[in-house]
Structures are given as C-alpha cells and as structure tokens.
Amino acid sequence: VHSARKMILRVVNTIGAKMELGAPMASLYLLQNPDHYTSHSFVTFSWKPFVVHIQNDVQLLQECQEKSED
C-alpha cells in the first residue's frame, strides 16, 4: 500500500511540474504571441478517417482472400 501511494504521489508531482508555465511562456500566451517560429506552415491532418479507410481496405482484402481460398 505504501509503495502504491508513493508511486501515485510521484505521478501527480510529475504531471504538476509539466503543467507549470514559466513567466516568458505565460506572457506569450497572454499576449497571444506564438511560442515558436518556423519557416514552414503546417496543415491539420485528420488521422481517424485515414485509419478507418485503411482498416476497411484491409478487411476487404481479407474477405477477398478468404473467398479465393474456398
């Protein structure tokens, strides 16, 4: 029980430490300035439809393979 409590305390402390913002990051956030600079622009990629499409193709291929084996 003591070791489990110690582990949970360590996890909570680690999460809390990662959530803390320093003064420079807080000021950038409040002023709505970017926190990074890059020479590229990026687009949002929807991962779930891509995975669903691949899963459907794999299932279709498996069904075709099963029919050809019969």
N, C-alpha and C positions, 0 to 999 in steps of 0.2 A: 504494500500500500504506500509506504514511504517513497519507494523508487518511482512509482507511477505519479505521485504528487510532484516529485522533484522534476520529472520529465515534462509534465504539463506546465509547470511554472517556467521551465526553460523555453518551451514553445511560445508561451504567452509573452515572455520578455523579448524573444527574438522578433516576433510579429510586431510588438510595440516599437522596438528600435527601428525597424524598417519603415514604419509609418511616420516617424518624426521627420519634419521638414526643417532644413536649415534656413537662416534668415535670407540668403540670396534666393533660394528656391521659393520661399514664401512671398518675397517681394515680386518676383517674376510672375507668380501665379496671380497675385492681387492686381498687378498692373496689366494682366492679360498679355504679357510678352512671351514669346516662345522660349522654352527652356533648352533648345538646341538649335543649331544651324546646320544646314545641309545644302549641298549643291544639286540635290535631286528632289523631285516631288513624287510622292507616293500616292497610290490609289488604294481604296478599301477593297479587300478581296473577301467575298463570301465563301467561306470554306465548306459549310454544310451542304449547299446544293452540289458542289463538286464531289464530295464524298458520296452523297446519295446516288449521283449519276454513275460513279464507278461501281458502287455496290450493285446497282441494277444491271450494269453490263456484266459483272462477274456472275450474277445469278442467272442471267440469260445464257451465258456461255456454259455454265454448269448444266443447265437444263438441256441445251443442245447436245452436250457431250453425253449425258445420260440417255437421250433418245437414240444417239448413234450407236451406243453400246448394246442397246436392246435388239 
